[in-house]
Amino acid sequence: MSGRSTILEIATTNYETDIGLITSAMNSLQSLCEITDGYLISEPVHRFGWAFFKILLKSHLWYAMPQKLGDKIQSSKGKKYEEKLVSFMTNFFEQNNAKVKVKFLEV
C-alpha cells in the first residue's frame, strides 16, 4: 500500500444515474470506515458514449479501508492489493446498483 492518496477512475455509460449511486456508495464506505470527508469526485469527461471521472481516496480513507474492510478486500479477486481493491470497489458499486468499470490510478 502507498502512503499517498489514491485515485480510482470510473467509467460509465449512464452517468446521470450512476453518479448518485456512486456518491451514495462512497458515503456508505465512509460510514463503514468511521470517517468523514474521505474522498473527492471529479467532473466527468464524456467520450464515445462513456463518461469518465475520478474518485480521489484521501489518505485517511485509504488507511481506514484495510483496517475496517481488510478481510473483504483480501478475499477479492487479484494478486496485488491494488487489483483486489479494484475488484472490491467494482463489487461494492454493483451492490449499490452502479454498473461501472473501475481502474486504479496512483498519484
trRosetta pair geometry for C-beta under 8 A, 3 or more apart (Angstrom, degrees):
i j d omega theta_ij theta_ji phi_ij phi_ji
1 62 7.4 152 -173 160 116 103
1 66 6.9 -89 -70 -24 153 149
1 81 5.9 -75 -68 114 76 163
2 6 6.6 132 59 -74 120 101
2 62 7.8 -50 73 168 79 145
2 106 6.0 112 -12 -146 164 127
3 59 7.2 16 174 -133 54 122
4 59 7.1 -102 176 -88 20 104
4 106 6.8 92 78 -176 124 93
4 107 5.3 -140 147 69 128 97
5 56 5.8 11 163 -174 128 96
5 57 6.4 171 -168 80 75 58
5 58 5.7 -35 -119 -126 110 37
5 59 5.5 -83 -78 -51 69 75
5 62 6.7 -171 -131 -26 45 143
5 107 5.3 18 77 23 85 142
6 56 7.6 148 81 -158 40 52
6 57 4.6 -9 65 54 92 110
6 62 5.3 125 10 -105 113 129
6 104 7.3 -32 -178 -157 112 88
6 105 7.7 143 -176 80 66 53
6 106 5.9 -40 -125 -115 77 66
6 107 6.8 -143 -103 2 26 92
7 54 5.1 -12 -169 -170 112 117
7 55 6.9 151 -156 75 59 46
7 56 5.4 -28 -99 -100 80 62
7 57 7.3 -166 -83 14 27 76
7 104 7.9 123 85 -168 56 45
7 105 4.3 -33 84 78 103 100
7 106 7.1 172 32 -101 81 15
7 107 5.8 98 -13 -52 107 89
8 54 6.9 150 77 -158 45 63
8 55 4.7 -10 58 57 97 100
8 57 6.8 60 -10 -25 100 107
8 86 7.5 161 -129 -107 107 75
8 89 6.2 -104 -130 142 158 168
8 102 5.5 -21 -175 -161 115 98
8 103 6.9 143 -165 71 62 44
8 104 6.3 -33 -109 -102 70 49
8 105 7.0 162 -102 25 18 81
9 52 6.3 -3 -178 -169 103 100
9 53 7.6 167 -154 89 60 27
9 54 5.4 -35 -101 -99 63 77
9 102 7.4 141 74 -160 52 45
9 103 4.3 -18 59 62 102 102
9 104 7.9 -109 18 -28 81 6
9 105 5.4 64 -25 -13 103 122
10 18 7.9 -172 155 141 128 129
10 22 6.5 47 -156 -121 170 152
10 52 7.1 158 82 -152 51 50
10 53 5.5 -17 59 66 99 75
10 54 7.2 168 14 -98 80 23
10 55 6.2 55 -21 -14 117 104
10 93 8.0 156 -128 -104 121 163
10 100 5.1 -2 -166 167 97 140
10 101 7.2 144 -159 75 47 54
10 102 6.1 -15 -102 -102 68 66
10 103 7.9 -162 -69 24 27 75
11 50 5.4 -7 -169 -176 97 126
11 51 7.4 158 -152 79 49 46
11 52 5.3 -14 -99 -99 76 78
11 100 6.3 151 70 -170 46 83
11 101 4.2 -12 57 57 105 106
11 103 7.4 46 -12 -7 106 108
12 15 5.4 136 88 -78 117 58
12 18 4.3 -130 -152 51 162 164
12 19 8.0 -157 51 -50 156 68
12 50 6.9 141 74 -158 30 74
12 51 5.4 -21 66 59 84 93
12 98 7.4 -58 -103 -176 133 95
12 99 7.5 118 -130 88 91 61
12 100 4.6 -44 -78 -110 95 95
12 101 7.6 -171 -66 21 50 72
13 49 5.9 6 -135 145 96 91
13 50 5.7 -54 -86 -103 66 63
13 51 7.5 151 -105 12 19 79
14 17 4.7 -18 148 42 110 111
14 18 5.2 113 91 -22 82 105
14 99 7.5 51 33 59 123 94
15 18 5.9 -68 -128 48 25 102
15 19 5.7 31 176 -32 69 106
15 44 5.5 20 -141 -99 145 170
15 46 7.5 -84 -19 -92 153 98
15 51 3.6 25 -68 27 128 161
15 53 7.7 103 -132 -13 112 122
16 19 6.8 -44 -141 19 15 107
17 20 6.6 -72 -174 36 35 105
17 21 6.6 21 146 -11 72 115
17 98 8.0 176 121 -112 86 75
18 21 5.3 -61 -146 44 42 112
18 22 5.7 43 157 -24 76 106
18 51 8.0 172 59 65 125 124
18 98 4.7 99 -144 -142 86 99
18 99 7.4 -99 -98 48 120 55
18 100 5.7 117 -163 -64 142 114
19 22 5.7 -50 -141 37 30 112
19 23 6.3 33 157 -20 63 106
19 41 7.5 126 -153 160 94 151
19 44 7.6 -93 -80 -46 127 126
19 53 7.6 44 -104 31 102 157
20 23 5.8 -53 -146 36 29 111
20 24 6.3 29 154 -17 63 108
21 24 5.7 -55 -148 38 30 112
21 25 6.2 32 152 -20 65 107
21 93 7.2 89 129 -165 106 81
21 96 5.3 150 180 132 93 99
21 97 5.4 -116 -135 81 140 86
21 98 3.8 169 111 -64 128 103
22 25 5.6 -54 -146 37 31 112
22 26 6.3 30 155 -19 65 105
22 41 7.2 119 116 -113 121 142
22 55 7.4 -137 168 -71 122 133
22 93 6.3 -2 -106 -130 76 112
22 96 7.7 132 -88 100 31 134
22 98 5.3 106 -62 -120 72 168
22 100 7.0 28 -80 -14 117 156
23 26 5.8 -54 -146 37 29 109
23 27 6.4 31 153 -19 63 105
23 41 6.8 -73 -88 -19 88 157
24 27 5.7 -54 -150 35 31 112
24 28 6.5 33 150 -19 64 104
24 96 6.1 178 94 -172 103 131
25 28 5.5 -53 -151 35 33 114
25 29 6.4 38 149 -23 65 103
25 92 6.1 125 -175 140 122 93
25 93 5.4 77 164 -108 177 60
25 95 7.8 122 -121 73 116 83
25 96 3.9 -157 -81 30 108 168
25 98 6.4 -92 -19 11 142 132
26 29 5.3 -47 -146 32 36 117
26 30 6.6 41 152 -20 64 100
26 38 7.9 -161 174 78 96 98
26 39 5.3 -92 -173 55 131 152
26 41 7.5 -162 4 -56 166 115
26 55 6.8 -155 -94 -147 139 137
27 30 5.7 -48 -151 33 34 113
27 31 6.6 36 149 -20 63 103
28 31 5.6 -54 -152 35 34 113
28 32 6.4 37 151 -20 66 103
28 96 7.0 -176 25 -88 146 134
29 32 5.7 -51 -150 34 32 113
29 33 6.3 16 154 -5 65 111
29 38 7.8 -123 106 83 98 138
29 61 7.5 58 127 -161 109 119
29 65 7.6 -5 180 -102 108 100
29 92 6.8 54 -80 171 113 147
30 33 5.8 -68 -147 49 30 102
30 35 5.4 -100 -160 76 82 74
30 36 6.2 78 171 -103 131 36
30 38 4.9 172 -108 25 103 126
30 39 7.3 -124 -64 5 113 103
30 61 6.6 -57 -102 -111 79 116
31 34 7.2 30 -176 -76 33 39
32 68 5.8 144 140 139 83 136
32 69 6.4 47 136 -61 129 114
33 38 6.9 60 80 -75 138 171
33 61 6.1 95 98 -139 162 69
33 64 3.8 92 -175 130 117 126
33 65 6.0 -42 -96 -76 133 51
33 67 7.7 93 -142 66 87 95
33 68 4.7 -170 -111 30 61 153
33 69 7.2 -57 -78 -14 89 107
34 64 7.0 -149 55 -161 74 136
34 68 6.9 168 10 -87 93 145
35 38 4.9 82 108 -61 121 125
35 60 5.6 171 -149 131 151 110
35 61 5.8 -154 79 -86 145 71
35 64 5.3 -154 -19 -23 133 169
37 58 7.2 -2 133 25 70 158
38 57 6.9 -5 153 -156 89 64
38 58 5.2 -141 -162 45 46 105
38 60 6.0 -112 -115 84 90 90
38 61 3.0 104 -177 -61 120 122
38 64 7.3 -73 -123 36 144 133
39 55 5.6 -6 -172 -177 123 95
39 56 6.1 156 -158 79 63 59
39 57 5.6 -25 -102 -104 93 48
39 58 6.2 -140 -77 -2 36 87
39 61 5.9 -19 -51 14 83 169
40 55 7.3 162 79 -156 45 50
40 56 4.3 4 51 47 95 113
40 58 7.3 84 -10 -49 89 98
41 53 6.2 34 -178 147 87 128
41 54 7.4 168 -152 87 47 48
41 55 5.5 -17 -100 -103 72 74
41 56 7.9 -147 -68 19 28 75
42 53 5.0 -172 73 -165 85 84
42 54 4.3 37 11 48 128 87
42 55 7.7 -127 5 -67 81 33
42 56 7.6 91 -40 -21 92 96
43 53 6.8 -137 113 -120 19 109
44 51 4.2 -8 -170 -174 137 108
44 52 6.5 134 -157 65 75 37
44 53 4.4 -63 -94 -61 68 109
45 51 7.2 147 70 -158 38 58
45 52 5.0 -24 60 62 92 95
45 53 7.2 156 12 -76 68 59
46 50 7.2 167 -152 87 54 44
46 51 5.2 -27 -97 -100 73 74
46 52 7.9 177 -84 18 25 72
47 50 5.8 -19 71 62 70 90
47 52 6.8 -3 23 -1 106 113
54 105 7.2 -56 -130 47 116 136
56 107 7.9 36 -131 -50 98 133
57 61 5.0 -122 -169 90 84 117
57 62 4.8 111 129 -68 112 88
57 65 7.7 -18 -169 -26 139 138
58 61 5.3 85 59 14 74 102
58 62 6.9 -139 99 -9 33 95
59 62 5.2 -55 -141 38 34 117
59 63 6.2 28 162 -15 69 106
60 63 6.0 -52 -143 40 30 106
60 64 6.2 31 156 -21 63 111
61 64 5.6 -58 -141 39 32 111
61 65 6.4 45 159 -37 65 99
62 65 6.3 -44 -154 13 24 114
63 66 7.3 -62 -167 35 35 96
63 67 6.9 26 147 -12 66 116
64 67 5.5 -69 -154 43 40 113
64 68 5.7 12 163 -1 80 116
65 68 6.5 -71 -138 48 22 92
65 69 5.3 -43 -172 45 65 112
65 70 7.8 120 132 -66 59 60
65 73 6.7 81 150 -52 101 147
65 85 7.7 60 132 -125 148 107
66 69 7.0 -72 -103 65 19 68
66 70 4.4 54 -174 -90 62 93
66 73 6.3 -80 -105 48 67 150
67 70 6.5 39 -79 -34 8 111
69 72 4.8 -52 -177 46 86 114
69 73 5.5 87 121 -25 92 101
69 88 7.4 122 142 -177 126 144
70 73 5.7 -60 -142 40 30 108
70 74 5.8 26 163 -17 69 111
71 74 5.9 -57 -141 40 26 109
71 75 6.2 17 161 -13 63 112
72 75 6.1 -61 -144 40 27 105
72 76 6.9 43 151 -40 59 98
72 88 6.2 105 130 -133 91 119
73 76 5.7 -44 -161 8 36 119
73 81 7.6 29 150 -156 119 78
73 84 5.3 88 168 137 75 112
73 85 6.0 7 -151 -89 115 61
73 88 4.7 -34 -113 -61 66 160
74 84 6.4 10 -110 -175 26 154
76 84 4.4 124 74 -162 105 74
76 85 7.5 139 71 -55 149 16
76 87 3.9 158 166 95 115 116
76 88 4.2 -102 -57 -58 158 81
76 91 6.9 -151 -120 11 113 135
77 83 7.1 -83 116 145 68 100
77 84 7.0 -180 79 -109 33 58
77 87 4.3 -180 52 -122 83 159
78 81 7.9 92 116 -139 126 3
78 82 7.6 -129 168 83 147 49
78 83 2.7 177 -153 117 130 105
78 84 4.2 -144 64 -57 122 56
78 85 7.9 -65 59 18 162 50
78 86 7.0 113 -68 49 151 95
78 87 5.3 -160 -19 -9 114 130
79 83 6.0 42 40 46 56 147
80 83 4.8 96 58 5 77 102
80 84 7.1 -144 97 -3 41 88
81 84 5.6 -59 -150 39 34 112
81 85 6.2 37 152 -24 68 105
82 85 5.5 -50 -147 33 32 115
82 86 6.6 34 153 -20 64 102
82 104 4.6 138 -179 153 106 171
82 106 7.7 -67 -111 -53 138 111
83 86 5.8 -51 -150 34 32 111
83 87 6.4 31 151 -15 64 107
83 104 7.7 -101 -74 -1 38 144
84 87 5.7 -56 -149 40 32 112
84 88 6.1 34 152 -21 66 108
85 88 5.6 -53 -144 38 30 113
85 89 6.1 26 158 -16 66 108
85 104 6.5 87 82 -92 113 128
86 89 6.0 -56 -142 40 27 107
86 90 6.2 31 156 -22 63 107
86 102 5.1 176 -156 107 80 109
86 103 6.9 14 -127 -122 129 22
86 104 5.1 -95 -65 -37 113 104
87 90 5.8 -52 -145 34 28 112
87 91 6.4 23 157 -12 62 108
88 91 6.0 -63 -153 41 27 107
88 92 6.0 30 151 -24 66 110
89 92 5.3 -50 -140 36 33 116
89 93 6.3 33 159 -18 66 102
89 102 5.0 165 98 -156 114 169
90 93 6.1 -56 -151 36 27 107
90 94 6.4 27 151 -18 62 109
90 100 7.4 -141 -130 81 71 73
90 101 7.5 -5 -115 -141 112 34
90 102 4.7 -138 -71 19 84 122
91 94 5.5 -55 -146 38 33 114
91 95 6.3 38 153 -23 66 102
92 95 5.8 -51 -152 31 30 113
92 96 6.8 13 151 -3 61 108
93 96 5.7 -68 -154 48 35 103
93 98 4.2 -70 175 75 95 110
93 99 7.8 161 125 -79 103 16
93 100 5.5 -55 137 39 152 108
93 102 7.0 156 7 -52 141 123
94 97 7.5 52 -173 -77 35 13
94 98 6.8 -99 -78 67 31 58
94 99 6.4 55 -110 -97 80 58
